[in-house]
């Protein structure tokens, strides 16, 4: 199997395309390159993460196509998908995996309304409720049925090998996508410290996206400290999801096997597909 990045000419083209996409998609990056605890390394050019693809211009869509993207996993709600439909490279499969579909709390699509009305935001998020909301949301990523179904689809499709190169995204690419990336890397054996570092990269990368929202909210009389917990990434958020996985299933391996229902064959195939050995 020829993989992206093999051969000097292809490496040069891929580097240029990744530079272009990093500008067009502020939270775009390759999940590959991380060493695993057992001496392997996560393959590059096979799984990417990003914000939504609704604002891409034709050159960026073409760049995704040149990366060979076969599958786009969209983790957004129906309202988010309707408001900002993805622009996909030709020939790619589009997989909807609505992580928050069964949530009874505020959905990600509801957050935009809070930025329009500081008084409503204060009632909903004041007194530390914003951080509590996100801690609960990250725990839902582990136990909510729609979340389990969505992440199961990602893990099983990637295990099949024919879905890669793949791109996983939600709206900002930091929370639903953040757990998809973190859970996958932890399952593959990347040390927890490196996974946390990768997760936290979304914070500075998203500043160009979230700063205008903060500025507009402040101009309406809102307190920016009130909404930063919604727009950033914090170690406690990822720790909440990891802790929930271990509480319910004993380990990340148990979460993938029992919580997501990924069978022995698929788990082995996933590691064979995504981890290279020297």
NORDA-V616982 format. One record per pair of residues at least 24 apart in sequence whose ideal C-beta (glycine too) atoms are under 10 Angstrom apart, sorted by the first residue. I is the first residue (numbers start at 1). J is the second residue. Records with the same first field share a line. If there is no record, write none. Layout:
# NORDA-V616982
I->J, J
This chain:
# NORDA-V616982
1->161, 164, 273
2->68
3->32, 43, 44, 45, 46, 68, 164, 165, 276
4->30, 32, 43, 44, 45, 46, 66, 67, 68, 69, 164, 165
5->30, 32, 43, 44, 45, 46, 67
6->45
10->45, 66, 68
11->45
13->63, 66, 67
14->44, 45, 63, 66, 67, 68
16->63, 66
17->59, 60, 62, 63, 64, 65, 66, 67, 68
18->44, 45, 48, 63, 67
19->63
20->57, 59, 60, 62, 63, 64, 66
21->48, 50, 56, 59, 60, 61, 63, 64, 66, 67, 167
22->50, 205
23->60, 208
24->50, 51, 53, 55, 56, 57, 59, 60, 61, 63, 64
25->49, 50, 51, 52, 53, 55, 56, 60, 63, 64, 167, 169, 173, 205, 209
26->50, 51, 172, 173, 202, 204, 205, 206, 207, 208, 209, 210
27->51, 52, 169, 170, 171, 172, 173, 174, 177, 178, 201, 202, 203, 205, 206, 208, 209
28->53, 60, 64, 167, 169, 173, 205
29->173, 181, 198, 201, 202, 205
30->67, 165
31->166, 168, 180, 181, 182, 184, 185, 188, 190, 198, 274
32->165, 185, 274, 275, 276
33->190, 198
34->185, 188, 189, 190, 191, 194, 195, 197, 198, 275
35->189, 190, 191, 194, 275
36->185, 188, 189, 190, 191, 194, 271, 274, 275, 276, 277
37->188, 189, 190, 191, 192, 194
38->188, 189, 271, 275, 277
39->189, 275, 277, 278
40->188, 189, 190, 271, 274, 275, 276, 277, 278
41->188, 190, 274, 275, 276, 277, 278
42->184, 185, 188, 189, 190, 271, 274, 275, 276
43->164, 165, 188, 273, 274, 275, 276
44->165, 276
45->164, 165
46->70, 158, 161, 163, 164, 165, 166, 273, 274, 276
47->71, 73, 154, 158, 163, 164, 165, 166, 167, 168, 180, 181, 184, 185, 273, 274
48->72, 164, 165, 166, 167, 168, 169, 173, 181
49->73, 166, 167, 168, 169, 170, 173, 174, 177, 178, 180, 181, 184, 198, 201, 202
50->167, 168, 169, 170, 172, 173, 177
51->84, 169, 170, 171, 172, 173, 174, 177, 202, 205, 206, 209
52->76, 80, 81, 83, 84, 85, 86, 87, 169, 170, 171, 172, 173, 177
53->84, 85, 86, 87, 88, 89, 92, 94, 167, 169
54->80, 81, 83, 84, 85, 86, 87, 171
55->84, 86, 87
56->86, 87, 88, 89
57->87
58->87
60->87, 89
61->86, 87, 88, 89, 90, 92
62->89, 90
63->89
64->88, 89, 90, 92, 165, 167
65->89, 90, 91, 92
67->165, 167
68->92, 164, 165, 166
69->93, 164, 165, 166, 167
70->157, 162, 163, 164, 165, 166, 167
71->95, 154, 157, 158, 160, 162, 163, 164, 165, 166, 167, 168
72->96, 163, 166, 167, 168, 169
73->97, 150, 151, 153, 154, 157, 158, 163, 166, 167, 168, 169, 170, 177, 180
74->98, 99, 150, 167, 168, 169, 170, 171, 176, 177
75->99, 100, 108, 141, 147, 150, 151, 154, 168, 169, 170, 171, 173, 175, 176, 177, 179, 180
76->100, 107, 108, 109, 169, 170, 171, 176, 177
77->101, 103, 107, 108, 109, 110, 146, 170, 171, 176
78->107, 109
79->107, 108, 109, 110, 112
80->107, 108, 109, 112, 170, 171
81->109, 171
82->109
83->109, 112, 171
84->171
86->167, 169
88->167
89->167
92->163, 165, 166, 167
93->157, 162, 163, 166
95->150, 153, 154, 157, 163, 166, 168
96->150, 153
97->146, 147, 149, 150, 151, 152, 153, 154, 157, 168, 170, 176, 180
98->146, 147, 149, 150, 170, 176
99->137, 140, 141, 144, 146, 147, 148, 149, 150, 151, 154, 170, 175, 176, 177, 179, 180
100->137, 140, 141, 144, 146, 147, 150, 170, 175, 176
101->144, 145, 146, 147, 149, 150
102->140, 144, 145, 146, 147, 148, 149
103->136, 137, 140, 141, 144, 146, 147
104->140, 144
105->133, 136, 137, 140, 144
106->133, 137, 230
107->137
108->137, 170, 171, 172, 175, 176, 230
109->171
111->171, 172, 213, 227, 230, 231
112->171, 213
114->217, 222, 226, 227, 230
115->213, 214, 216, 217, 220, 222, 227, 230, 231
116->216, 217, 220, 222
117->217, 220, 221, 222
118->217, 218, 219, 220, 221, 222, 223, 226, 227
119->220, 221, 222
120->222
121->217, 220, 222, 223, 226, 227, 230
122->221, 222, 223, 226
124->226
125->222, 223, 226, 227, 229, 230
126->223, 226
127->226
128->229
129->226, 229
130->225, 226, 227, 228, 229, 230, 231
131->228, 229, 230, 234, 236, 237
132->229
133->229, 230
134->175, 229, 230, 232, 233, 234, 236, 237, 240
135->229, 234, 236, 237, 239, 240, 241, 243, 244
136->240, 244
137->175, 176, 179, 230, 237, 240, 241
138->175, 176, 178, 179, 182, 234, 236, 237, 238, 239, 240, 241, 242, 243, 244
139->237, 240, 241, 243, 244, 245, 247, 248
140->179, 240, 241, 244
141->175, 176, 178, 179, 180, 182, 183, 237, 238, 240, 241, 244, 245
142->179, 183, 240, 241, 242, 243, 244, 245, 246, 247, 248, 249, 255, 259, 260
143->241, 244, 245, 247, 248, 249, 255, 259
147->176, 179, 180, 241, 259, 260
148->255, 259, 260, 261
149->260, 261
150->176, 180, 260
151->176, 179, 180, 183, 184, 255, 256, 259, 260, 262
152->256, 259, 260, 261, 262, 266
153->260
154->180, 183, 184, 260, 262
155->180, 183, 184, 187, 256, 260, 261, 262, 266, 267, 270
156->260, 261, 262, 263, 266, 267, 269, 270
157->266, 270
158->184, 262, 266, 269, 270, 273, 274
159->262, 263, 265, 266, 267, 268, 269, 270, 271, 272, 273, 274
160->266, 269, 270, 273
161->269, 270, 272, 273, 274
162->273
163->273
164->273, 274
171->209
172->202, 205, 206, 209, 210, 230, 231, 233
173->202, 205, 206, 209
174->199, 200, 201, 202, 203, 205, 206, 209, 210, 231, 232, 233, 237
175->199, 202, 230, 233, 237, 238, 241
177->202
178->202, 233, 237, 238, 241
179->237, 238, 240, 241, 242, 245
182->238, 241, 242, 245, 252
183->238, 241, 242, 245, 252, 255, 256, 259, 260
184->252, 256, 270, 274
185->252, 274
186->238, 242, 245, 251, 252, 253, 255, 256
187->251, 252, 253, 255, 256, 257, 260, 262, 267, 270, 271, 274
188->252, 270, 271, 273, 274, 275
189->252, 253, 271, 275
190->275
192->238, 239, 242, 252
195->238, 242, 252
196->233, 235, 238, 239, 242
198->238
199->233, 234, 235, 237, 238, 241
200->232, 233, 234, 235, 237, 238
201->233
202->232, 233
203->231, 232, 233, 234
204->232, 233
205->233
206->231, 232, 233
207->231, 232
